[in-house]
């Protein structure tokens, strides 16, 4: 395993299907948002073709390959070293036939893949607008967290370009960007169908994350699901989150 690692990298066990992932200790490591999105998207139909916009380490795609019966995944990642790290994780897990990485900007996606060729888009895009909030000096973290190279509207437009008619988009983002997200979705004829707010605990007054499911060229009808709480008031994970971290494969 040491041969596939570069300086400052480590191998983490995903605790499901013996999957492992390479992460840069000094870069952006995945959090619970990616885990929650993979669970939110567990209703993906069997044999679907999936594209992961801004895949990073590939965490969402690895979890979906373990939890669902999707056919294959294409991960799009703009940072060459991060794309290389994800590719090495794919080789580590012997998933070369099911999961591939493309190193490019999501805004240039149609230069690399046919239009309207995917059943599903999943994405965990940068949350913060450029020139807002404190910026981490680490370039990898900066690109992962701030809209330096592509903004939320670019991600939604790219999703529109690659999704088939009635194809589905799954996204995790911050609630404060929800108005921009819904505006962008409707501008691109992707109708929001399901929203789930995520709170730190039952006493939290503001949601921490929002999970969104939207369908291209669908009729308007939005279902707001009951909220998900990450922690109980005693600081332990809730039963719902523990179930999400469960090793069992979804059917």
C-alpha positions as CSV (number, residue, x, y, z in Angstrom):
1,X,0.0,0.0,0.0
2,X,2.9,2.4,0.7
3,X,3.8,2.4,-3.0
4,X,0.5,4.1,-4.0
5,X,0.9,6.8,-1.3
6,X,2.5,10.2,-1.8
7,X,3.8,12.5,0.9
8,X,1.2,13.6,3.5
9,X,-1.3,11.0,2.3
10,X,-3.0,8.3,4.3
11,X,-5.4,5.4,3.6
12,X,-8.7,5.5,5.5
13,X,-11.1,2.5,5.8
14,X,-14.7,3.4,4.8
15,X,-16.1,0.6,6.9
16,X,-18.2,-0.7,4.1
17,X,-17.5,-3.5,1.5
18,X,-13.8,-3.4,2.5
19,X,-13.5,0.0,0.6
20,X,-10.6,2.3,1.4
21,X,-9.8,5.8,0.3
22,X,-6.6,7.8,0.0
23,X,-6.7,11.3,1.5
24,X,-4.2,14.1,1.8
25,X,-3.7,15.0,5.5
26,X,-3.1,18.6,4.5
27,X,-5.9,18.8,2.0
28,X,-9.7,18.7,2.1
29,X,-10.9,15.5,3.7
30,X,-14.4,14.3,3.3
31,X,-17.0,15.0,6.0
32,X,-20.5,13.8,7.0
33,X,-22.1,15.9,4.2
34,X,-20.8,13.4,1.6
35,X,-22.0,10.5,3.7
36,X,-25.4,12.0,4.1
37,X,-25.7,12.7,0.4
38,X,-24.8,9.1,-0.5
39,X,-27.6,7.9,1.8
40,X,-30.1,10.5,0.5
41,X,-29.4,9.2,-3.1
42,X,-29.8,5.6,-2.2
43,X,-33.0,5.5,-4.3
44,X,-31.0,5.6,-7.5
45,X,-32.4,3.1,-9.9
46,X,-30.5,-0.1,-10.7
47,X,-27.9,0.1,-13.5
48,X,-28.0,3.9,-13.6
49,X,-25.1,5.8,-15.2
50,X,-23.8,8.4,-12.7
51,X,-21.6,11.5,-13.0
52,X,-20.1,13.0,-9.9
53,X,-19.4,16.8,-10.5
54,X,-16.5,17.9,-8.3
55,X,-15.8,14.4,-7.1
56,X,-12.7,15.3,-5.0
57,X,-11.4,12.2,-3.4
58,X,-14.3,10.2,-4.9
59,X,-16.0,9.6,-1.6
60,X,-19.6,10.0,-2.7
61,X,-19.1,7.7,-5.7
62,X,-17.3,5.0,-3.6
63,X,-20.2,5.0,-1.1
64,X,-22.8,4.9,-3.9
65,X,-21.0,1.9,-5.5
66,X,-21.2,0.1,-2.2
67,X,-24.8,1.1,-1.3
68,X,-26.6,0.9,-4.6
69,X,-26.7,-1.1,-7.8
70,X,-25.5,1.6,-10.2
71,X,-23.8,0.6,-13.4
72,X,-20.8,3.0,-13.5
73,X,-19.6,6.4,-12.3
74,X,-17.6,9.1,-13.9
75,X,-16.0,11.6,-11.4
76,X,-15.1,15.1,-12.6
77,X,-12.3,16.8,-10.7
78,X,-10.5,20.0,-11.7
79,X,-7.4,19.7,-9.4
80,X,-4.9,17.3,-11.1
81,X,-3.3,16.0,-7.9
82,X,-6.7,15.4,-6.3
83,X,-7.9,13.6,-9.5
84,X,-4.7,11.5,-9.4
85,X,-5.4,10.6,-5.7
86,X,-9.0,9.5,-6.6
87,X,-7.7,7.4,-9.5
88,X,-5.2,5.7,-7.1
89,X,-8.1,5.0,-4.7
90,X,-10.0,3.4,-7.6
91,X,-7.1,1.1,-8.3
92,X,-6.7,0.3,-4.6
93,X,-10.3,-0.9,-4.6
94,X,-10.1,-2.7,-8.0
95,X,-13.0,-0.6,-9.3
96,X,-11.4,0.4,-12.6
97,X,-14.3,-1.1,-14.6
98,X,-16.9,0.8,-12.7
99,X,-15.4,4.2,-11.7
100,X,-13.3,6.5,-13.7
101,X,-11.9,10.0,-13.1
102,X,-11.8,12.9,-15.6
103,X,-9.5,15.8,-14.8
104,X,-11.3,18.9,-16.1
105,X,-13.4,21.9,-15.1
106,X,-17.1,21.1,-14.9
107,X,-17.8,24.1,-17.1
108,X,-16.1,22.3,-19.9
109,X,-17.9,19.0,-19.4
110,X,-19.4,18.8,-22.9
111,X,-15.9,18.8,-24.4
112,X,-15.4,15.4,-22.8
113,X,-18.8,13.6,-22.6
114,X,-21.9,13.5,-24.8
115,X,-24.8,15.8,-24.0
116,X,-27.7,14.3,-22.1
117,X,-25.8,11.0,-21.5
118,X,-26.3,10.3,-17.7
119,X,-29.2,9.2,-15.6
120,X,-27.9,10.8,-12.4
121,X,-25.8,13.7,-11.3
122,X,-24.4,13.8,-7.7
123,X,-22.5,16.8,-6.4
124,X,-21.1,18.3,-3.2
125,X,-20.0,21.6,-4.7
126,X,-18.0,24.4,-2.9
127,X,-20.4,26.1,-0.4
128,X,-18.9,29.6,-0.1
129,X,-19.1,32.4,-2.6
130,X,-15.8,33.8,-3.7
131,X,-14.6,36.7,-1.6
132,X,-16.8,35.8,1.3
133,X,-15.9,34.4,4.7
134,X,-12.5,33.4,6.0
135,X,-10.3,31.7,3.5
136,X,-7.9,28.9,4.3
137,X,-4.5,29.4,2.8
138,X,-4.2,25.8,1.7
139,X,-5.0,26.0,-2.1
140,X,-6.7,22.5,-2.2
141,X,-9.0,23.4,0.7
142,X,-9.6,26.9,-0.8
143,X,-10.8,25.4,-4.1
144,X,-12.9,22.8,-2.4
145,X,-14.7,25.2,-0.1
146,X,-15.0,28.5,-2.2
147,X,-16.4,29.1,-5.6
148,X,-13.1,30.1,-7.2
149,X,-13.3,28.0,-10.4
150,X,-17.0,27.4,-10.7
151,X,-20.1,28.6,-8.9
152,X,-23.4,27.0,-8.0
153,X,-25.0,28.1,-11.2
154,X,-22.1,26.5,-13.2
155,X,-22.7,23.2,-11.4
156,X,-26.4,23.3,-12.1
157,X,-25.9,24.3,-15.7
158,X,-23.4,21.4,-16.1
159,X,-25.9,19.0,-14.6
160,X,-28.5,20.1,-17.1
161,X,-26.1,19.5,-20.0
162,X,-25.3,16.0,-19.0
163,X,-28.6,14.8,-17.6
164,X,-31.0,12.8,-19.7
165,X,-34.7,13.8,-19.9
166,X,-36.2,13.1,-16.4
167,X,-32.7,12.5,-15.1
168,X,-32.1,13.2,-11.4
169,X,-29.7,15.5,-9.6
170,X,-28.7,15.0,-6.0
171,X,-26.9,17.8,-4.2
172,X,-25.8,18.7,-0.7
173,X,-25.2,22.4,0.2
174,X,-25.7,25.0,2.8
175,X,-29.3,26.3,3.6
176,X,-28.2,29.9,3.1
177,X,-27.7,29.2,-0.6
178,X,-31.1,27.5,-1.1
179,X,-32.7,30.5,-2.8
180,X,-29.8,30.6,-5.3
181,X,-30.0,26.8,-5.8
182,X,-33.8,26.7,-6.5
183,X,-33.5,29.7,-8.8
184,X,-30.7,28.1,-10.7
185,X,-32.5,24.8,-10.9
186,X,-35.7,26.3,-12.4
187,X,-33.7,28.4,-14.8
188,X,-32.2,25.2,-16.1
189,X,-35.5,23.3,-16.1
190,X,-34.5,21.0,-13.3
191,X,-37.4,20.8,-10.9
192,X,-36.7,20.5,-7.1
193,X,-38.7,17.5,-5.9
194,X,-37.4,16.7,-2.4
195,X,-35.6,18.7,0.2
196,X,-34.3,17.5,3.6
197,X,-32.8,19.9,6.2
198,X,-30.0,18.6,8.4
199,X,-29.5,20.0,12.0
200,X,-26.7,19.5,14.4
201,X,-29.1,18.4,17.2
202,X,-32.8,18.8,18.2
203,X,-32.1,22.1,20.0
204,X,-30.4,23.7,17.0
205,X,-32.2,26.8,15.7
206,X,-30.6,26.8,12.2
207,X,-30.1,24.0,9.7
208,X,-26.5,23.0,9.0
209,X,-27.0,21.4,5.6
210,X,-29.7,20.9,3.0
211,X,-30.1,17.8,0.8
212,X,-31.8,18.3,-2.5
213,X,-33.2,16.0,-5.1
214,X,-34.3,17.5,-8.4
215,X,-35.5,16.0,-11.8
216,X,-34.9,17.5,-15.2
217,X,-38.1,18.5,-17.1
218,X,-40.3,17.3,-14.3
219,X,-43.6,18.9,-13.2
220,X,-43.6,21.1,-10.1
221,X,-44.1,19.3,-6.8
222,X,-41.9,19.7,-3.8
223,X,-41.8,17.5,-0.8
224,X,-40.0,18.8,2.3
225,X,-39.0,15.7,4.4
226,X,-38.7,15.6,8.1
227,X,-35.4,17.0,9.3
228,X,-32.4,14.9,10.1
229,X,-30.5,15.5,13.4
230,X,-26.8,14.5,13.5
231,X,-26.4,14.4,17.3
232,X,-28.6,13.7,20.2
233,X,-28.6,16.3,23.0
234,X,-26.0,14.2,24.9
235,X,-23.5,14.5,22.0
236,X,-23.9,11.0,20.6
237,X,-25.0,10.2,17.1
238,X,-28.8,9.8,16.6
239,X,-30.1,6.4,15.6
240,X,-30.8,7.7,12.1
241,X,-27.2,8.7,11.6
242,X,-25.9,5.5,13.1
243,X,-28.1,3.6,10.6
244,X,-26.6,5.6,7.7
245,X,-23.1,4.6,8.9
246,X,-24.3,1.0,9.0
247,X,-22.4,-1.4,6.8
248,X,-25.4,-3.1,5.2
249,X,-25.9,-2.7,1.5
250,X,-29.1,-1.0,0.4
251,X,-31.4,-2.9,-1.8
